[in-house]
Amino acid sequence: ADRIADAWAETCPHLAQPDRPLASGIRAKLVVAAKRERARDWGATFRRVSASDFLSGRRKDWRADLLWCVGPENLAKLDAGAVGGVAAVVGPSRAWRLPPRA
């Protein structure tokens, strides 16, 4: 859990950060994500989030937060490149660039 939160703090300091020490509910969700995504490079995932104008709130008022990003449905969207401006992934954290959406 702390490894994921640390990667988030390092790569997305401009987005909302969970209080430390992590609250039990947040810690539990991060533990589940860590177990489910053992091979994931969280730093690479969060760098894609940080680079996205949409997810970082540079395009809209909404911004992604850590718990949104580690949810299984949203991770699948991030990996598929289905969220505005996020490159798709081939395998865990091997990003390749997609052309901009029209």
N, C-alpha and C positions, 0 to 999 in steps of 0.2 A: 504494500500500500504506500509506504513512504517513498519507494523508488519511483512510482508513478507520479505522486504528488511533487517530488523533487524535479522530475523531468518536466512537468507542467510549469512549475515555478521558473525553471531555467529558460524554457523556450517560449513561454507565453506570459511574461511578466506584466504585459499591458491588459491582460484579461483578469477576471475575478479569481482570487486565490482563496483556498480554504484556510480557515484558521488553523494554527498549529498550537498544541498537538491536535491531530485530526480528531474530529468528533467521531463517536462510535459508529454512527450511521454512515458517514462518509467513508471511514476506514473499512467498514464491512463491504460496501459497494466496490471499493478499490481492490480489496482482497479477492472478491469474486472475479473482477476483471483480470487481475493478475493470474489467477488460476486458469481462467478460460483462454487467455491470450499469452501463454507461456513464452512463445517464440517472438512476440511482438517487440519491435524496437520503438518504445514509447516516445523517445526523443524525435525520431523521424516522423512519427504520426503527428506529434504536436507541432513540429516545424511546418508541416503542411497546413495545419490549422492556423498557425500564426501568419503564414503567407497569404491566406485567403482574406480578401477584402470583406466578403460576406460574413465569415465566421468571426473575424476580428472587429466587426462593427464599423468598418470604414465605409460600407455601402448602405447599411440600414442601422436603425437604432438598436436592433437585437445583437447580442454577442453570445457566442458559445461559452459554456463553462466546463469545468473538468468533468463533472458527472454526466453532462450531455455527451461529451466526447468519448467516454468510456462505455457508454451503453451499447449493447450488442447491435441494435438496429442502426445506430448512428455510426459505429465503427464500420459496419458493412457499407454504409453510404460513403464514408470517407475513403475506404479502400477502392470502391468502384468509381470514384471521381464524380459522384452524383450530387455533391454539394458545391455550390458556386465557387469556381476558381481553385478547386482542390484537384491535384493530379491523381490519377488512378494508380493503384499499386499492383504489381505482379509479385505475389508472395508477400510475406511480412516485410514491410518497409522498403521494398525496391520500387521506388517511384519512377515514373516516366512521364514526360510532359504530353499533355493533350492540347490540341489547338483550342483557342478561346471559343466559347460557345457563342453562336450567333444571336 
